[in-house]
């Protein structure tokens, strides 16, 4: 099965950085760029999560509600699935 592709305009510097990333990872440039995009999405998600958690922790009512929810769902920790670490 063929994957659809497209062309995007980027600076020569970005192209060179993408090429270096591909070389460093041993992947084709398209896969290296796709992995970098996914990594940036994850980074943004967790940054947003940390910001929201900080806001909740400063609000006693919200913090109590969050703690109650966490206790409720602690049973799911024994679901047999491996934990996924929260990246820095």
Secondary structure, DSSP 8 states (H G I E B T S, - for coil): -----------HHHHHHHHHHHHHHTS-HHHHHHHHHHHHHHHHHHHHHHHHHHHHHT-HHHHHHHHHHHHHHGGGGGSS--------
